[in-house]
């Protein structure tokens, strides 16, 4: 199931990331996460409001629509990490990040990880009586 989830996230390329701010949901467009060793990694600038939201309330939901009515939603608790190898992985996978942060060591380049969560796979074309597939990781 993990490989299917990662494949759908890669296919979608981007989605929306929801956080919590003052007890209310906040949602924004977001580049897709990177997957490694059964974990999902995300990046952002430490100067952004979203980073402050994550530090205060470390729960997210990420949702992507994929071709032909398929969708994937990932939710769970995140941990903000300072891992040079993960930052380097992002720089290699998304070269445009170098335009903003120049190097993985840049102090404003932040990363966070979801080690455990719930993935929900759905398909608008599927019979409405059939529930989406839910998987814990």
Secondary structure, DSSP 8 states (H G I E B T S, - for coil): -HHHHHHHHHHH-EEEEEEEETTEEEEEEEE--EEETTEEEEEEETTSHHHHHHHHS-EEEEEEE-GGGEEEEEEEE-EEE--HHHHHHHHHH-TTHHHHHSSTT-TTEEEEEE-S-EEEEEETTS-TTS--EEEE-
